[in-house]
Amino acid sequence: MHPEYIQHNPLIPDGAVALGQYFGQVTREHERARVVVHRIIAVGDHVFAHVNFLNLLTDDPTDTGIAGVDIYRFDDDGKAIEHWDTLQLVGDPTNSAPWVAANIPRANPQGMF
């Protein structure tokens, strides 16, 4: 990572050190925390990662996670210099949109990944 790493997620300060501190805190507070990478796509100096953050906010063993698409821009030396993300709770077949309202069933059989 570039030392002047620019972070567009409003929960995390700029800089490589701050990112490490953020995820260090998450893993100290949530023993089950992990990231499952489902796909990575590289286009020019940008890399897109489609991931599932499990137990990022909870230690619940039934946590279905938070789906994310992380977008990184790399500098000419191959170091990540900028990051954006978009996040959505994964939900389950009986509650597909847990941040919107409770008990909204899935409208299709496809999963997030």
Secondary structure, DSSP 8 states (H G I E B T S, - for coil): --TT-EE-STTS-SSHHHHHHHHHHHHHH-TT-EEEEEEEEEETTEEEEEEEEESSS---TT---EEEEEEEEE-TTS-EEEEEEEEEE--BTTBS-TTT-TT---SSS----
